[in-house]
Amino acid sequence: MGFEIEKKYLVKALPADAERFPYREITQGYLCRHPAVRVRRDALSVQTAEGGAPEEHFYMTYKGLRRQDTLAQEEYNLDLTREAYEHLLDKADGIVIEKKRILIPLNADAFPEGSEGARWVSGGDAVIELDIFAGALAGLVIAEVEFPSEEIAAAYRPAAWFGEEVTGDERYSNAYLAFHTTQ
């Protein structure tokens, strides 16, 4: 099992160039909320030169409960076939969440030059996951950043277009949203 270390923010305004970045189309349903067990279809929507269809992945995720004194949360993914995903999605409680996740490079001023965070960013894996919700959650926009350590997460300086930090606020977890929104 792995651990997820992330921070979440509401968004004041979308960056002007957001649409130029690759994105994923995500559909997910929750089988359980405590602990969170979800099934997800994740389709990377970057077309190939040959014009191929988006690459789809199907999986089930288990997320353990987050302790009060840490950003780390236990997380484990299990690959599924399309058929298994569709079968389990039919059993989901609450609403099925639909969102577009735009993958934006981390803001250039995220960390002081020469810091551990700046070295992590220079490795090329640091992105902002900008989630634009659809369906029953249309209008909700959340930015998430996943970090390799709690120390780097603590040193992070949010992008100027971020709003209020909602890390740890259960009302902004997808599991909560699936059960507290009506279609």
C-alpha positions in Angstrom: 0.0 0.0 0.0 1.1 3.5 -0.7 0.4 6.9 0.8 -1.1 10.0 -0.7 0.1 13.4 0.5 -1.9 16.2 -1.0 -3.2 19.7 -0.5 -6.6 20.9 -1.9 -7.7 24.5 -2.8 -10.8 26.1 -4.1 -10.1 28.1 -7.2 -10.7 31.9 -7.5 -10.5 31.9 -11.3 -9.3 29.4 -13.9 -5.9 30.2 -15.4 -6.3 31.7 -18.9 -4.3 29.0 -20.5 -5.9 26.0 -18.7 -7.4 24.5 -21.9 -4.0 24.0 -23.6 -2.9 21.4 -21.1 -3.7 17.6 -21.3 -6.7 16.5 -19.3 -8.4 13.4 -18.0 -12.1 12.6 -18.1 -12.9 10.9 -14.8 -16.1 9.1 -13.8 -16.2 7.5 -10.3 -18.7 6.0 -7.9 -18.3 5.1 -4.2 -19.1 1.7 -2.8 -18.3 2.8 0.7 -17.4 6.1 2.4 -15.6 5.1 5.6 -13.1 3.9 4.6 -13.5 5.2 1.0 -13.8 2.5 -1.6 -14.4 3.8 -5.1 -14.3 2.6 -8.7 -13.0 4.9 -11.4 -12.8 5.3 -15.1 -9.9 7.6 -16.0 -9.5 8.5 -19.7 -6.4 10.5 -20.7 -7.7 12.8 -23.5 -4.6 13.6 -25.4 -5.0 12.5 -29.0 -2.1 10.7 -30.8 -0.8 11.8 -34.2 -2.7 8.9 -35.7 -6.0 10.3 -34.1 -6.5 7.4 -31.7 -9.1 7.3 -29.0 -8.2 8.3 -25.4 -6.5 5.7 -23.3 -8.8 4.4 -20.6 -8.0 2.9 -17.2 -10.4 1.3 -14.8 -9.6 0.7 -11.2 -10.8 0.4 -7.6 -9.3 2.5 -4.9 -9.2 2.0 -1.2 -8.4 5.1 0.9 -7.8 4.6 4.6 -8.8 7.3 7.2 -6.5 10.3 7.5 -5.0 10.9 10.9 -5.5 14.4 12.4 -1.7 15.0 12.7 -0.6 14.3 9.1 -1.4 15.0 5.5 -0.6 11.3 4.5 -3.4 9.0 3.8 -3.2 5.3 3.0 -4.2 4.5 -0.6 -4.2 1.4 -2.7 -5.3 0.9 -6.3 -6.5 -2.3 -8.0 -6.8 -2.5 -11.7 -10.2 -3.5 -13.1 -11.5 -4.6 -16.5 -14.2 -2.4 -18.1 -16.8 -5.0 -17.3 -15.8 -5.2 -13.6 -15.9 -1.4 -13.4 -19.3 -1.1 -15.0 -20.7 -3.9 -12.8 -19.4 -2.2 -9.6 -20.4 1.3 -10.8 -24.0 0.0 -10.9 -23.7 -0.7 -7.2 -22.4 2.7 -6.2 -24.2 4.7 -3.5 -24.8 8.4 -3.9 -24.2 10.2 -7.1 -21.6 9.2 -9.8 -19.0 11.9 -9.9 -18.0 13.3 -13.3 -15.1 15.7 -13.7 -12.5 16.9 -16.1 -9.0 16.9 -14.6 -6.6 19.3 -16.3 -2.9 18.6 -15.6 -1.1 21.9 -15.2 2.6 22.3 -14.4 3.2 23.4 -10.8 3.5 27.2 -10.4 7.0 28.5 -11.0 7.0 30.3 -7.6 6.0 27.2 -5.6 9.3 26.9 -3.7 12.4 28.9 -3.1 15.2 28.4 -5.6 17.6 25.6 -4.5 15.1 24.1 -1.9 14.1 20.5 -1.7 10.8 21.4 -3.2 12.4 23.2 -6.2 14.6 20.1 -6.8 11.4 18.0 -6.8 9.7 20.4 -9.3 12.7 20.2 -11.6 12.2 16.5 -11.9 9.1 17.2 -14.0 6.5 15.2 -12.0 5.0 18.1 -10.1 1.5 19.1 -11.4 -1.6 20.9 -10.3 -4.6 18.6 -10.9 -7.4 21.1 -11.7 -10.8 19.3 -11.2 -13.7 20.9 -13.0 -16.9 19.0 -11.9 -19.9 18.3 -14.1 -23.4 16.9 -13.6 -24.8 17.4 -10.1 -21.5 19.1 -9.0 -21.3 21.5 -11.9 -19.7 24.8 -10.9 -17.4 23.3 -8.3 -13.7 23.6 -9.2 -10.9 22.3 -6.9 -7.1 22.3 -7.4 -5.1 19.5 -5.8 -1.3 19.1 -5.5 0.3 15.8 -4.5 3.7 15.9 -2.8 6.5 13.3 -2.2 6.8 14.3 1.5 5.0 16.2 4.2 8.0 18.6 4.4 7.7 19.6 0.8 3.9 20.0 1.2 4.4 22.3 4.2 6.8 24.5 2.2 4.5 24.8 -0.8 3.4 28.3 -1.9 0.1 28.1 -3.7 -0.5 29.4 -7.2 -1.9 33.0 -7.3 -5.2 31.7 -8.9 -5.9 29.4 -5.9 -8.5 30.4 -3.4 -9.1 29.0 0.1 -7.2 25.9 1.2 -9.6 23.1 2.0 -7.1 20.3 2.8 -8.7 18.1 5.4 -12.1 19.7 5.1 -14.3 16.6 4.5 -16.9 18.7 2.7 -14.5 18.8 -0.3 -13.6 15.1 -0.4 -15.1 13.3 -3.4 -16.5 10.6 -1.0 -18.4 13.3 0.9 -19.6 15.0 -2.2 -21.0 11.8 -3.7 -23.3 11.3 -0.6 -24.2 15.0 0.1 -25.4 16.2 -3.3 -28.6 15.4 -5.1 -29.1 15.0 -8.8 
